[in-house]
Amino acid sequence: MKGLFKLKSVVALCVLAALTACHPSVDSMSASFASSDAVAPQPALREQIAQLEKSGQIPSLDRTNTLLGIDANNNGVRDDIEAYINSVEARS
């Protein structure tokens, strides 16, 4: 039992040493952050998704709380998915 504990300890120390050796120093990381002060903040994920939906790069999905979504024309396909399929066909 003691031998297994020692083996696990040695393996853990070796892994820790390897990870520490591969990681850049904190000083070099803080220097790189200090040099990039002019970087503009990214918009929140929700805002990014809204921009992509508005531009048409991704489909604008129905966000109602119904499981089946809205199918106003009763063709068995959610209206948001149908609109995306039609836009893809139009681009092809």
C-alpha positions as CSV (number, residue, x, y, z in Angstrom):
1,M,0.0,0.0,0.0
2,K,2.8,2.4,0.8
3,G,4.5,1.6,-2.5
4,L,1.4,2.5,-4.4
5,F,1.1,5.8,-2.5
6,K,4.7,6.6,-3.3
7,L,4.2,5.8,-7.0
8,K,1.1,8.0,-7.2
9,S,3.0,10.8,-5.5
10,V,6.0,10.6,-7.9
11,V,3.7,10.5,-10.9
12,A,1.7,13.5,-9.7
13,L,4.9,15.4,-9.1
14,C,6.2,14.6,-12.5
15,V,3.0,15.7,-14.2
16,L,3.0,18.9,-12.1
17,A,6.6,19.6,-13.1
18,A,5.9,19.0,-16.7
19,L,2.9,21.4,-16.7
20,T,4.8,24.0,-14.8
21,A,7.7,23.8,-17.3
22,C,5.4,24.2,-20.3
23,H,3.4,27.1,-18.9
24,P,4.7,30.7,-19.6
25,S,5.8,32.7,-16.6
26,V,3.3,35.0,-14.9
27,D,5.6,37.9,-15.6
28,S,5.5,37.3,-19.4
29,M,1.8,36.9,-19.3
30,S,1.2,40.2,-17.4
31,A,3.6,42.0,-19.8
32,S,1.6,40.7,-22.8
33,F,-1.7,41.8,-21.1
34,A,-0.2,45.3,-20.4
35,S,0.8,45.7,-24.0
36,S,-2.7,45.0,-25.3
37,D,-4.6,47.6,-23.4
38,A,-6.1,49.0,-26.7
39,V,-8.2,45.8,-27.3
40,A,-11.9,46.7,-27.5
41,P,-14.1,44.6,-25.2
42,Q,-16.2,41.9,-26.9
43,P,-20.0,42.2,-26.8
44,A,-21.8,39.8,-24.7
45,L,-22.7,36.4,-26.2
46,R,-26.4,37.3,-26.3
47,E,-25.6,40.4,-28.3
48,Q,-23.3,38.5,-30.7
49,I,-26.0,36.0,-31.4
50,A,-28.5,38.8,-32.0
51,Q,-26.1,40.4,-34.5
52,L,-25.6,37.1,-36.3
53,E,-29.3,36.5,-36.5
54,K,-30.0,40.0,-37.7
55,S,-27.3,39.7,-40.5
56,G,-28.7,36.4,-41.6
57,Q,-25.5,34.4,-40.9
58,I,-27.4,32.1,-38.6
59,P,-31.2,31.4,-38.5
60,S,-33.3,33.5,-36.2
61,L,-35.0,30.8,-34.1
62,D,-38.3,31.0,-32.4
63,R,-37.6,31.6,-28.7
64,T,-41.1,31.0,-27.3
65,N,-41.6,28.5,-24.5
66,T,-43.6,26.0,-26.7
67,L,-41.9,22.7,-27.5
68,L,-43.1,22.5,-31.1
69,G,-42.6,26.2,-32.0
70,I,-45.0,28.2,-34.1
71,D,-46.3,26.6,-37.3
72,A,-48.8,29.2,-38.6
73,N,-49.4,27.6,-42.0
74,N,-49.8,24.1,-40.5
75,N,-47.4,22.4,-42.9
76,G,-45.6,20.4,-40.1
77,V,-42.5,22.6,-40.1
78,R,-41.7,25.3,-37.6
79,D,-41.9,28.7,-39.2
80,D,-38.5,29.7,-38.1
81,I,-36.9,26.6,-39.6
82,E,-39.0,26.9,-42.8
83,A,-37.7,30.5,-43.2
84,Y,-34.1,29.4,-42.8
85,I,-34.6,26.5,-45.3
86,N,-36.1,29.0,-47.8
87,S,-33.2,31.4,-47.3
88,V,-30.6,28.7,-47.9
89,E,-32.4,27.5,-51.0
90,A,-32.5,31.1,-52.3
91,R,-28.7,31.5,-51.8
92,S,-27.9,28.2,-53.6
